[in-house]
Amino acid sequence: MRYWNDVRLSHKGKSSVAVKERDLMGGLAKGLKVIEAFSAERPRLSIAETADIVGLDRATTRRCLLTLWELGYAAYDGKFFTVTPRVLRLGIGCLASLPIPRIVQPYLDALSEKIGQSSSVSILDETEIVYIARAAQRRVMSISLMPGSRLPAYCTSMGRVLLAALSEDEARSTLEKSALVARTEHTETDIERLLADIKETRERGYAAIDQEVELGLVSVAVPLKAAGGRVVAAANIGMAASGRSMKEVIDHYLPPLLELQADLRQTLV
């Protein structure tokens, strides 16, 4: 965690605000980092593993984990910690306050029912996508996806679409901050090639991923735009690879995604 004597916090659409170091709670910041260490891929962590992930010393990490345990945000079996459903209280308020999930969910339900495949909507949070709505027809990944689930942006179809909505400099900066891991033999991890694909995604208006996130999974995604043309989220259709070429997958599933995009354009703000 970085600290500044005079920090400028800047958010899109808002003026920057000066924050003094004495106004920041270092303990809270460390505790939040510890919570973020847990994921679908890392549901059980020891103190040592957590310390390595968050970059804190083991004594500090231990105090954070034990505090979470005492407050009911984590379970502890004497060696490993897991987060409990109580952690959902920290994020459910944010999701509930976003109008997009409530707007898009009926459209996703109708789309998935029509095509017989799962569909999702996500937003970009730094280097990851966060699922905010989902209509699941069948399980296509080894992990269960639901609102609040996160995946890396660089290797997902919705991530590529959302990165394409950034400027080239912003997209490069996001990729440089990402842990570019080869999740499968098909995963692209070279920044220049990723930027080239993001540029192509920006020009053609959709992204297609062939088993880069997980073997056996392919997906197609489009940006969701507000009435003014601003990209506010991304929608995708994900399915099991079935021997069809990606061209066949795109030809079949891109049209219903574009229909969804058009239907939502006058509704999203």
C-alpha positions as CSV (number, residue, x, y, z in Angstrom):
1,M,0.0,0.0,0.0
2,R,1.3,3.4,-0.9
3,Y,0.9,6.4,1.3
4,W,1.4,10.1,0.4
5,N,1.9,13.2,2.5
6,D,-0.6,14.9,0.2
7,V,-2.6,12.5,-2.0
8,R,-4.7,13.6,-4.9
9,L,-7.6,11.2,-5.4
10,S,-9.1,11.6,-8.8
11,H,-12.3,9.9,-10.2
12,K,-13.8,10.2,-13.6
13,G,-16.3,13.0,-13.7
14,K,-15.2,14.4,-10.3
15,S,-12.7,17.0,-9.3
16,S,-9.7,15.7,-7.4
17,V,-9.6,15.9,-3.6
18,A,-6.6,16.5,-1.4
19,V,-6.2,13.9,1.3
20,K,-3.6,14.0,4.0
21,E,-1.8,10.9,5.2
22,R,-3.2,11.5,8.7
23,D,-6.7,11.2,7.2
24,L,-6.0,7.6,6.0
25,M,-6.6,4.4,8.0
26,G,-3.6,2.1,7.3
27,G,-5.2,-0.7,9.2
28,L,-8.4,-0.6,7.2
29,A,-6.4,-0.5,4.0
30,K,-4.4,-3.6,5.0
31,G,-7.6,-5.5,6.0
32,L,-9.2,-4.8,2.7
33,K,-6.2,-6.0,0.8
34,V,-6.3,-9.3,2.9
35,I,-10.0,-9.7,2.0
36,E,-9.2,-9.2,-1.7
37,A,-6.5,-12.0,-1.5
38,F,-9.3,-14.6,-1.5
39,S,-10.8,-15.6,-4.9
40,A,-12.5,-18.4,-6.6
41,E,-9.0,-19.8,-7.5
42,R,-7.8,-19.2,-3.9
43,P,-10.7,-19.9,-1.5
44,R,-8.4,-21.3,1.3
45,L,-5.3,-19.4,2.4
46,S,-2.8,-19.8,5.1
47,I,-1.2,-16.8,6.9
48,A,2.0,-17.3,4.9
49,E,0.2,-17.6,1.5
50,T,-1.9,-14.5,2.3
51,A,1.1,-12.5,3.3
52,D,2.9,-13.4,0.0
53,I,-0.2,-12.4,-2.0
54,V,-0.8,-9.0,-0.4
55,G,2.8,-8.1,0.3
56,L,2.5,-7.6,4.0
57,D,4.6,-9.2,6.8
58,R,3.2,-12.3,8.4
59,A,2.6,-10.7,11.8
60,T,0.4,-8.0,10.2
61,T,-1.3,-10.5,8.0
62,R,-2.0,-12.7,11.0
63,R,-3.7,-9.9,12.9
64,C,-5.8,-8.9,9.9
65,L,-7.0,-12.5,9.4
66,L,-7.7,-13.1,13.1
67,T,-9.7,-9.9,13.2
68,L,-11.7,-11.0,10.2
69,W,-12.3,-14.3,12.0
70,E,-13.3,-12.7,15.2
71,L,-15.8,-10.4,13.4
72,G,-17.3,-13.3,11.4
73,Y,-15.9,-12.4,8.0
74,A,-13.6,-15.4,7.9
75,A,-13.6,-19.0,9.1
76,Y,-10.4,-20.6,10.5
77,D,-9.6,-24.3,10.9
78,G,-6.3,-23.8,12.7
79,K,-4.3,-23.6,9.5
80,F,-6.4,-22.2,6.6
81,F,-8.7,-19.2,6.5
82,T,-11.7,-18.9,4.2
83,V,-14.1,-15.9,3.8
84,T,-17.6,-16.4,5.0
85,P,-20.9,-15.1,3.3
86,R,-20.8,-12.2,5.7
87,V,-18.2,-10.6,3.4
88,L,-21.0,-10.2,0.8
89,R,-22.4,-7.5,3.0
90,L,-19.4,-5.3,1.9
91,G,-20.3,-5.5,-1.8
92,I,-24.0,-6.2,-2.0
93,G,-24.8,-2.5,-1.2
94,C,-22.7,-1.4,-4.2
95,L,-24.3,-3.9,-6.5
96,A,-27.8,-3.0,-5.3
97,S,-27.1,0.7,-5.9
98,L,-26.1,0.1,-9.5
99,P,-29.1,0.5,-11.9
100,I,-27.4,-1.6,-14.7
101,P,-28.0,-5.1,-13.1
102,R,-31.7,-4.4,-12.6
103,I,-32.0,-3.1,-16.1
104,V,-30.1,-5.9,-18.0
105,Q,-31.2,-9.0,-16.1
106,P,-34.6,-9.5,-17.8
107,Y,-32.8,-9.0,-21.2
108,L,-30.2,-11.6,-20.3
109,D,-32.8,-14.0,-19.1
110,A,-34.6,-13.7,-22.4
111,L,-31.4,-14.0,-24.4
112,S,-30.2,-17.1,-22.6
113,E,-33.6,-18.8,-22.9
114,K,-33.7,-18.1,-26.6
115,I,-30.2,-19.3,-27.5
116,G,-29.8,-22.0,-24.8
117,Q,-26.4,-20.6,-23.6
118,S,-25.3,-18.6,-20.6
119,S,-24.9,-14.8,-20.9
120,S,-23.4,-12.3,-18.6
121,V,-22.8,-8.6,-18.1
122,S,-19.7,-7.1,-16.4
123,I,-17.9,-3.9,-15.7
124,L,-14.1,-3.1,-15.5
125,D,-12.4,-2.7,-12.1
126,E,-8.8,-1.9,-12.7
127,T,-7.3,-5.1,-14.2
128,E,-10.3,-7.3,-13.6
129,I,-13.9,-7.7,-14.8
130,V,-16.6,-7.9,-12.2
131,Y,-19.8,-9.8,-13.1
132,I,-22.9,-7.7,-12.2
133,A,-25.6,-9.8,-13.9
134,R,-25.7,-13.4,-15.3
135,A,-28.2,-15.8,-16.8
136,A,-26.8,-19.3,-16.6
137,Q,-28.2,-22.1,-18.8
138,R,-25.4,-24.5,-18.1
139,R,-22.1,-24.6,-16.3
140,V,-19.2,-24.0,-18.8
141,M,-16.4,-23.2,-16.4
142,S,-14.8,-25.2,-13.5
143,I,-15.7,-22.3,-11.2
144,S,-19.2,-21.0,-10.6
145,L,-19.8,-17.5,-12.0
146,M,-22.3,-15.2,-10.3
147,P,-22.7,-11.5,-9.7
148,G,-19.6,-10.3,-7.9
149,S,-17.3,-12.9,-9.5
150,R,-14.0,-11.6,-10.9
151,L,-11.8,-12.7,-13.8
152,P,-8.8,-11.1,-15.4
153,A,-9.6,-8.6,-18.1
154,Y,-6.8,-9.4,-20.5
155,C,-7.9,-12.9,-21.3
156,T,-11.7,-12.6,-21.3
157,S,-14.0,-11.5,-24.1
158,M,-15.8,-8.9,-21.9
159,G,-12.4,-7.7,-20.6
160,R,-11.1,-7.2,-24.1
161,V,-14.2,-5.2,-25.0
162,L,-13.9,-3.0,-21.9
163,L,-10.2,-2.5,-22.4
164,A,-11.0,-1.4,-26.0
165,A,-13.3,1.3,-24.6
166,L,-10.2,2.9,-22.9
167,S,-7.7,5.0,-24.7
168,E,-4.6,3.2,-26.0
169,D,-2.5,4.6,-23.2
170,E,-5.0,3.6,-20.6
171,A,-5.3,0.1,-22.1
172,R,-1.5,-0.3,-22.1
173,S,-1.2,0.9,-18.5
174,T,-3.9,-1.6,-17.4
175,L,-2.1,-4.4,-19.1
176,E,1.2,-3.4,-17.6
177,K,-0.4,-3.6,-14.1
178,S,-1.9,-7.0,-14.9
179,A,-0.5,-10.4,-13.9
180,L,-0.3,-11.8,-17.4
181,V,-0.4,-15.5,-16.7
182,A,-0.9,-18.2,-19.3
183,R,-4.0,-19.8,-17.9
184,T,-4.1,-22.2,-20.9
185,E,-1.9,-23.0,-23.8
186,H,-4.0,-20.6,-25.8
187,T,-3.7,-17.6,-23.5
188,E,-2.1,-14.5,-25.0
189,T,0.2,-12.8,-22.6
190,D,2.4,-10.6,-24.9
191,I,1.4,-7.0,-24.3
192,E,1.9,-5.8,-27.9
193,R,-0.2,-8.7,-29.3
194,L,-2.8,-8.0,-26.7
195,L,-2.9,-4.3,-27.6
196,A,-3.2,-5.3,-31.3
197,D,-6.2,-7.5,-30.5
198,I,-7.7,-4.7,-28.3
199,K,-7.3,-2.3,-31.2
200,E,-9.0,-4.7,-33.6
201,T,-11.8,-5.2,-31.0
202,R,-12.3,-1.5,-30.9
203,E,-12.5,-1.3,-34.7
204,R,-14.9,-4.2,-35.3
205,G,-17.0,-3.7,-32.2
206,Y,-16.8,-7.2,-30.6
207,A,-14.3,-9.6,-29.0
208,A,-14.0,-13.4,-29.3
209,I,-12.0,-15.6,-27.0
210,D,-11.0,-19.2,-27.9
211,Q,-10.1,-21.1,-24.7
212,E,-7.8,-18.4,-23.3
213,V,-9.6,-18.3,-19.9
214,E,-10.1,-22.1,-19.5
215,L,-9.8,-25.0,-21.8
216,G,-13.1,-25.9,-23.5
217,L,-14.6,-22.4,-23.1
218,V,-15.2,-20.0,-25.9
219,S,-17.1,-16.7,-25.8
220,V,-18.1,-13.6,-27.7
221,A,-18.7,-10.1,-26.2
222,V,-19.9,-6.7,-27.2
223,P,-19.9,-3.4,-25.4
224,L,-23.1,-2.0,-23.9
225,K,-23.5,1.6,-24.6
226,A,-25.6,4.3,-23.1
227,A,-27.8,6.5,-25.3
228,G,-24.9,9.0,-25.7
229,G,-22.5,6.3,-27.0
230,R,-20.5,5.9,-23.8
231,V,-19.5,2.3,-22.9
232,V,-21.0,1.4,-19.5
233,A,-20.5,-2.4,-19.4
234,A,-19.9,-5.4,-21.6
235,A,-22.2,-8.4,-22.4
236,N,-21.1,-11.9,-23.5
237,I,-22.3,-15.3,-24.4
238,G,-20.1,-18.1,-23.1
239,M,-20.3,-21.7,-24.2
240,A,-18.4,-25.0,-24.4
241,A,-16.1,-25.4,-27.4
242,S,-17.9,-28.0,-29.6
243,G,-15.6,-28.4,-32.6
244,R,-17.1,-25.4,-34.4
245,S,-14.6,-22.8,-35.7
246,M,-14.6,-19.4,-34.1
247,K,-16.0,-18.0,-37.3
248,E,-19.0,-20.2,-36.9
249,V,-19.4,-19.3,-33.2
250,I,-19.2,-15.6,-34.1
251,D,-21.6,-15.9,-37.0
252,H,-24.1,-17.7,-34.8
253,Y,-23.9,-15.7,-31.5
254,L,-22.8,-12.2,-32.5
255,P,-26.2,-11.2,-34.0
256,P,-28.2,-11.9,-30.8
257,L,-25.6,-9.9,-28.8
258,L,-25.9,-7.0,-31.2
259,E,-29.7,-7.1,-30.8
260,L,-29.2,-7.0,-27.0
261,Q,-26.8,-4.1,-27.5
262,A,-29.4,-2.2,-29.6
263,D,-32.3,-3.0,-27.2
264,L,-30.4,-1.6,-24.2
265,R,-28.9,1.5,-25.8
266,Q,-31.9,3.6,-25.2
267,T,-32.4,2.2,-21.7
268,L,-28.9,2.6,-20.2
269,V,-27.7,5.9,-18.9
